[in-house]
């Protein structure tokens, strides 16, 4: 698997920092001599180790990271940061050890100190959290920032951007050590503003520790991630720390889901609200003016009779909501709405490419084929509705479900998929260590239970499934392939198998004689 995992982006010219100074400033215990030891980086993984690193030994589900202290020493680590249990495991390595109660909890602040992130001259930091829309909002925000003339950075589920440099992402939100290394690299590249997707898991697992965002945004909350959280209430509360003074300075809260008002009620920072729903009161409101297959035009209205009319190059009310949210985030960061409007008018709307987000991979003739990353019932609902609006013929829904992930949402995913489509094709996604046939059976059974007369095809593997879907459609029809989106692999028993839904869809169209 490691051969296909993208690299960690670090500063190209790191500056050394005294380990003794770190211990002194943080008031930490240590064992072993710190004399003359300087650190230039920090990592949790021996696979990402650079000479001069502080290696952090974190207790895991099965092994303690401090067990690998000898391997870290051989790879060039100059010291170890761990807890007391890790100290006992690492003594034979001979590395000096800095001792903390929780190495994961300490990682963010220590990484910020080593990489000198934060403080004067740092880029504007924008955070987006929510169940759906994080990636889309982040890309749209970055697109507008570029239209405003800024050098930008991005950390998303799909990609990391540093100006024009792009690498594929590992996690929605990287570990704290990777995040601070990324920001240090961005500083070297004179990035002035950064959009960051912040997942609930990132907040629960200390991945954004050591950061204070200039503006944080909430998109929505719906059924997902109940493999990580006991119930929706715990999942909701995992989001709330982002809207406290130690995490963000200001916030923009969407009231498009019922949880939005609850975020408002629990936030302890200045905030503004936004909605696209006509029967909800908010500081900012959004109205769709025109819908075409190539764009959606909308009006954003806010306090003091401020308005902006622009276009987003995407379909669906949810994408308009994401775009408007991004614009209000910029206003909260201090950008004038008039300047944003002028920049967007110059290019006839927002210029942004969202990989795998309702991405049309078909040509001008034949069926329309969309590839989307959505993998929750709510995502299926909104995206199917958007595709249906521009489909004069039938809609085919092609999807699978993640293995070893939240199983409680599978039945609802299947029900929503059947409800919004004319034909359903159930296939495999990332089976991981689960039996893919069992996953498919669960989905088919749930869809048939909800809609007994619905046309359903169970096809494995997905290479065959997309060809089946294409064989079922013609001119004026649409296929929505939900789940894989931008990803270039499938996770099968721990192996990242090279795979692209976009490439497979285009190949299926070519083989059927359609343009792509």
C-alpha positions, 0 to 999 in steps of 0.5 A: 500500500505504501507505494501508492500513498502520496508524500508528506509535503514539508518545507524545503528549507527547514530551520533548526530549533533547539530541543532544550528550548522546546522543553524549557518553553513547554515546561516538559520532562525529559530523560537523556542529554539535550545538549546541542540537539536541534530538530528540523521536523516532526513525524509520527511515522518512521516511513516519513522520517527525515534526518533531524526529526523529532519522532513522536511515539503515540499509543495505537490500537495494537502497537505503541509507536515508541516500539519503533524508536530504534528504527526511527534512530536509524532513520535519522531521528534525533529525539523521541517525544512520547508518554511514560509507557513509551519511555520504557519501550524506547530506552534501548534506542539511546535517543533522548526522550521528551515526556508528555502525558498524551503525545497526540494531544501535544503534537499540534502545539509542538509541531507549530513550534518546530515549524514556526507556523502561526503568528505575524505573516501567516496566511489567512486560514479558512476551515470548512466542516460538515457532513457534505459540502466540505470539499466543494466549498473549499475548492470554490473558496480557493477558486474565488481567492485566486480570482482575487489575485491571491496565491492560495493553498488547499488541504482537502479530501481530494488534494493538497495545493500549494500555489500551482503544486498539487498532490493527492491527499491521504486523509481529509485532514492530515495529522497535526505534524503533516498539517504544520509542515504543509503550512510551513511549505506554503509560507515558503511559497508565499501562499496568502490564504489557505482553505482547509477541510476539517472533519469531525475525526480531525477535531476528535483526534487532535489533527488541527491542534495548534491552529487558529482559523480566521474563519470557520464554516459549517455546511450541514450535518446528516447521517454518516460516520457512525462507525466512529461515533456512537450516535448522531448526537456524539457526531454533532458534538465532535464538530463543536470545538471548531467554533470556540475561541481557541480554534477560530476567530469568526464563523459562518453557519449554514442553517440549511440543516437543523443542526445549523441553529444548534451550532449557532446556539453553542458557538462562542465566537462572532458569527453570521448565518446563511441559508438557501431555504426560503422559509428560514431566517438568516443574515445572508440569503441565497436565491437561484436565478437561472439553472443550466447544464453548464452553470447555476446563477444565483443572488446572494443578499446580506446585511445593509442591503448588500447583494451579489449576482454570480454563477457557479459552474455546477448543477444543484442547489447544494452547490449554489449553497456551497458557493455562497457560503464560500463568498460569505467566509471571504466577507467575514475575513475582511474582503469587500463584497464589491471587490469579490463581485468585480473579480467574479464578473471579470470571468463571468462567474466563479472559476473552479474545478471540483474533481469528482464532485458531480463531474461530467465525464461524457461528451456532447452526444449520447447519455450524460455520465456524472462521477461523484464522491458522495457516499451518504444518504443526504449526498445521494438525495441532493445529487440525484435531484440535480442530475434529474433536473437536467435529464429528459430521459431516465436516470441510472444510479450506480453505487456501492458502499464502503467496507469496514465503515459505517454500516448503519447508513447502507439501507438508507443509501440504497433506499434514497438511490432507488427513490431518485433513480429509474434504474439501480446498478449496485456494485463494489466500492472499497470492500476493504476486509469485508466480503463485497458480495455481502455488502452488495446483498445488503444494498440490494435487499434494502432497495427491494424492500423499499421499492419492490418493483424497481429495476435493480442490477447487481454487477461486480466488479465496478468495471463491468457495472459501468458497462452494464449501466451504459448499456441501459441508457441512450440519448437524453439519459443520465448515469450518476456513479456515486462514491469513487469521485476523484479517487484513483484506487480501490481499497481491497484487503488493505491494498490500494489497487489502481483504479479510476472511475472517470477513466472507466466511465469514459472507456465504457462510453467509447466502447458503446460508440458514444463521445466522451 
